[in-house]
């Protein structure tokens, strides 16, 4: 724990220095999160709403105005109809600013500047919960977690206590151009239930027969390695939370496979997000392997309507791997020091854990696939999408989501990412993955001491 606290203090210091030189124009000043009067405790696990007759205020911190902020504002409007005496202020900040302000307050023990509700990325959740378990409200008996995707619940559970309200899923899939693959002689069933090795074989034939690259990847971005790992039910750490890069069979296979992809003539090597999006919308890449959140970007190529389709993600050729995985996603957490904690929990419970229509609307308007399972039988999920040739893509995504292996992301996902990324160039040049991962293990262990 001392090492973890020290790491947090270092992060806070670095973030503080970064903030001093930041010129981001979208930073919003944090407001007073206090309430006018403290609420009477209610049973938020019940079907009754914690309606208050006294004015209260909730403050929410989040990032991304077109996604998280827009969705939270929709939730705010819906709750106003249930509990009109509650004012909800949604404060927009850059993601790094949310993390910085949260870390500074938690590490200093200062609660005055904290919000009532905060959005936390799933990859970072365990780090916050392990370091500051008393700083977040225990919602174990307040939310019906059986109605959420199991892998999301696992990510916010520590020592039998569950702390968050699951939000969006980063369920992954393979988006592909039907017209290009058909030109190369492949049909939809040829992409179902396949391994990455078979994906590469198909890709090389597509490139040879059509001149179009099968996929576009950035050699410096190891996000796909996370997709591969989770599909195999594996991660960067063992069951005790200790670094497990060296000797990790699934990770070794993932690194080998990513190197094979990067070096394959089927792959267009790109740099950064703009080139990635350009490859998609220009028709220079026949497939995209990533999270559902890319859907809006794909559909931005209106001239390609009817030519796209969706298939499950490929799997690693290791025992127990499945054709389902995740990339990204966040969840909502209530701060333990909130003076309106019961109302904050009730708000999340009433909207994010019960309101089916809410999930239909945010799917249509923001392309958000929630992890609330009952919502996925709604009309928005079962409607055929003309852009995807009439395929019910969100219904398929909901099926994939329920098959994602539940794993523990541990405390240091991004530190492990950096260690693995550092050895990728050597693997591209021929170093065997097993020996390279020994170097990555040493780097990771050093970075978290």
N, C-alpha and C positions, 0 to 999 in steps of 0.2 A: 504493500500500500504506500510506503514511503517513496518508492521509486515512481509509482503512478502519480503521487502528489507532486513530486519534483518535476516530472514531465509536464504536468499541467501548468506549473508555475513558469517553466521555460516557454511553453506555448503562449501563455498569457503575455509574457514579456515581449516575445517576438511579434505577437499580434498588436500589442500596444504601440511598438515602434513603427509597425506597418501602418497603423491607423494614423499616426502623427503625420506621415508623408502622403497619406491617401488624398486623392483629388476627386473621389467619386462624388458625383452630384446627387446621387439618390439616397444619401444617408439621411435618416429621419431621427429627430431628437426624441429620446425616450420620454414618455410622459409618466406622471405619478400614477402608480397602479393601485393606489389605495381606494377603498370603497367608502361610500358615505356612511353606511352602517353595516355592521356585521350581520350575516344572514343566520337564520335559525337552521340548525342541522336537520337535514332530511335524508331519507333513505333513497339514494340515487340508483340503487339496483332495482327498485320497484318500477311499475309502469306509470306511477303517478309523477307528475311534473313538480319540480321544486319551485313552485310559483311563489314569489315574494310580493308582499304588499308594500315593501319599502324599496326606495330607489337604491340600485347598486351599479357598480361599474366593473367590467372585466376588461383587461388589456391583453392582447394577443400579439406575440412577435412571430413574424414569418418573412419569407423572401419570395421573389418571383411574382410580379404584379399580374401577369397573364395566367398564372396557374394557381399557386397556393393562396395568394391574396384574393384573387377573384372568387375562388371557391369558398374561402372563409367568409367573405362578404355575403355570399349567398346563404351560408349557414347562419350568419348573423341576422339576416332579414327573416329567415324562417323562425328563429328562436324568438324574435320580437313579437311574433303572432302568438307564441305560447306564453311568454313572460315579458310583457311590455315594460315592466319596471326595471329591466336590466339593460344598461347601456354597454355596448361592446365596441371597444376601440381596437381596430386592427392596424398595427404599426408595421409598415413595410421597411425592411432594411436589406442590404446585401447579405448573402448567406454568411460571409466571413464576419460581418459585423454582428449578426445574431450570435454566432459562436463566440466571438471575442467578448461581448458584453456579458453573456451568460457565464463564461469561464471566470471573468474578473470578479463578478459578484459572488459566485459560488466559492471560489478559492479564498476570497477575503471574508466570507461569512456575512456579507452585507446583503440584506434582503429588501431594503427599501426601494431599490431601483429595478427589481425584478418584475416581470409580467405575471399574470395569473396563468396563462397558457403559453407554451412555446413549441415551435416546430423543431424537431431534431431528426437529422438524417439517420436512417437505420444503421448505417455502417459505424456511426459514432455513439449510438445509444448505450451500449454496454460500458463504454468508457465513462460516460457521465454517471450511470447508475452505480457502477462499482466504486467510483471515487466519492460520490455524494448521494448515497441511497436515501438519506433522511431529507434531502432537499426536494424530492419528488413525491407526490401523493401516491400511496398504495391503492390501486384501483381493482385489486383482485376480486373483491366482492361487489364492485360497483358496475361492472360491465359484463355482459354475456359474451365471453370470449369464444364460446363454442360456435358463434356465428361469424367468426373471422377466419381468414386463411391461417392455418396452423403455423406456417413458417414465419408469419408476421408476429404472432403472439410470442413465439419462442424468442424473438429478438429483443423483446422488452421485459423478459422474465428473468429475475435473479433470485436464486435461493427460494424458489417457490412463490415469490411475490411478483405480480404483474403491474407495471407502472404506467403504461401508455394506452392510448386509443389508436389502434391501427388506422392508417389512412391509405395512401395510394400504393399500388403495386408497381414494381418495375418488371413484371412478368415479361419474359423474353420470347421472341419468335423470329422466324425467318421470313422476311418480306421478299417476294421475288417477282420478276417480270415474266409473266406467263408467255408473252409473245416471243421473247428472246430464248427462253428455255425450250419452247416448242420448236423454234427454228433449229435448235441443236438436237431435236429428237427426244426431248424429255417431257414427261407428263407430271401432273400434280402428285401422283402416288410415288413417283421416283424420289421425292424429297421427304416423304414421311418415314419416321422411325429409322433414320440413318445415322451413321457415325460421322465424325469430322473427316476421317480419312476418305470416306465415300463422297462427302461433300467436295473435297478437293479434287477427287477423280472426275466428278461431274463438271466441276468448274473448269478444269483444264480442257475438257471436250467442248464446253461452251465457248471458251476463248478461241480454240482452234477453228471451230465451225462458224462462229459469228463475228469474231473479232472484238467482242465485248468482254470486258473483265467480269469475272464472276462476282467479285466483291472488292471493296476498298477498305484498307486498314492503315492506320498510322503505326509504324514500327515502335514508336515511343509510348504508345498507349496500351497498357495491359488490361484494360477493362474486360476484354473478352476472356481473359484468363479467369477472372472471377466468375463469369458465366459458366465456363467449362467446369470449374471447381465445384460450384454449387450443384450443378447437374449430377455430379458424382457423389453428392452428399459429403463433400470434403471442404476443408478451408485451410488457412495458413497456420492454424494452431491445433494442438491436441486437446483432449478432453479436460486437461488440467489448465488449459489456457496458455501453455508454454509454446514458444515458436516451434513450428514443425514444417520447415522448408526442406531441409536435408532429409532424405529418406522417405519423403512423402510421395507415394507412388502416383496418386492422382495429379498432384502438382507437377511432378516430373513429366507425366504424359501431356499435361496441359501446355507446359513450356515447349516441349518438343513439337506439339501440334501447332502452336502459334508460330513457331519458327518455320515449320513446314508451310504454313499459310503465307507468311511474309515472303518466303523465297519461291513460292509457286508462281508460274506464269499466269495463273488464274487470278492473281491478286494485283490490283492497282495500289501502289503505295502512295499515300497522301500524307499531308501534314496539317493538323489542326481541323477545327470544326467546319470552317468555311469550305475547305476543299472536300471534306466528307459530304456535306450537304450538296455541294456542286456535283459530285459524282452521282448522287442519287437523282437529283432533278434534271440532270443533263442526259440521263440514260446511258452513262458510261459504266455503270455498275449494275449487274443483273440481280443482285441480292443485297439485303441488309440483315445483319444478325445482331439484334440489340433489343432494348426494352420497348414496351408498348408506347412510351412517351414520344417515340419518333413518328407516330402515325400522322400527326399534323404536318410534319415536315415532308413526309412522303406525298401526302395529298396536296401539297403546295404545287406540285407538278400537274396542274389541271389537264394538260394536253396528254397525259398518260393514263387518264381515267379509263377503267375497264381492263387495263393491261397488267395490273398488280394483283397478287394473291398472297395468302399467308400459309405457312407451314410451321410445324414445331421446330424448335431449335435442334441442331444436331447434338449428339452426345459423344463423350469420350469413350474410347474402346477400352474401358476398365469395368471390372465387376461392380454391379449395383448402379451404374450410371443410367439416367433416364433422359428422355427428350423434353425436359422442362427445366427452366432456371429463371433467375432474376438478375436485374441490373438496376440498382438505384431504389428509390422509395423513401418516404419519411413518415413520421407519426407524430401525434400530438401528446404533450405531457403537461400535467397540472403541477405547478410549483407548490411544495408543501407549505410555504410561508404565506400563500395567498390568503387574504382576509375574506375572500368570497369563494373559498375552495369548494364548498358544497354546490354552489351555483355553477361554478366552472365545470365541475364534473357532470352536473345535470345537463348543461348546455351540450357538452360533447356526447353525452349518452343519448339525449333526445334526437340530435341531428345525425351524428356520425355512427351511432349504433342502433338506430331505429328507423330513420326516415328513408324509405325505399325510393320515393320520388326524387329526393335530393340527389341520389346517386345516378338516377336516369338523366337528370338535368346537367350535372357536371360532366357526364360522359359525352353528351351531345355538344355542350358548349366549350368545354376545355379538354376533351379527350382523356379524362381522368378515369382510370380503371381502379375503383375502390376495392379494398380487400374485405368488404362486408358481403358475405356470401349470399344472403337472401336477395340482395339487389340484382344479382346476376341472372335472375329469371324475368327481369323487367323488360319492357318493350324496347328500350334503347339497346339492350344487349342482344335481342333476338331479331332485330331489323336487318334486312339484307342491305349491304352497302354497294351501291352502283360503282363506286370508284374501284372496288375490289371485285368487280365482275359479278356482283350479287352475293358474294360470300358473306356470311354472318361472322365477321372477323372478331368482334368482341365476345361473342358466344364461345368462339374457339379459344380466345385468350383466357376467358374465365375457366375453361376446362384445363388449360395448361397450368393456370395459377394453382389449382387445387392439387397438382402433381409435383409442385416444387418441393424438393427435399428441405426439411427443417434443419438448420444448422445454427451454431453459435458463432457470430462474427468476431467475438472476442474484443479485446481492448485496443488493438493496434493494427486495424486493417490497412490504414493508409501508410503506416510505417512499413508494413510488409509489402504493400504495393511498390513502394519506392525501392526496397531492397531487391525485389524481383525484377523491376524495370531496369535496374542498374546492370544486371547480368545478361539481359536479353541480347544486346549487340554481340557479345561474345558467343552466344548460342547461335545467332544468325550466321556467324563466321565459322561455325564448326565445332565449338566446344560442346562436349556432351552435357546434357541438362543436369545429370546427377552431380557432377563435380561443380558446375556453376552454382547450383543451389546450395552447396556447402559454403561457398563464398557469400551467398545471399543470407544464409543463416547467421553467419558471423556478423555481417553488417546489421541485421535486424537486432540481434542480441545486444550489440554495442549501442544501438540507437535508443533502446528502451531501458538501459541500465539506470 
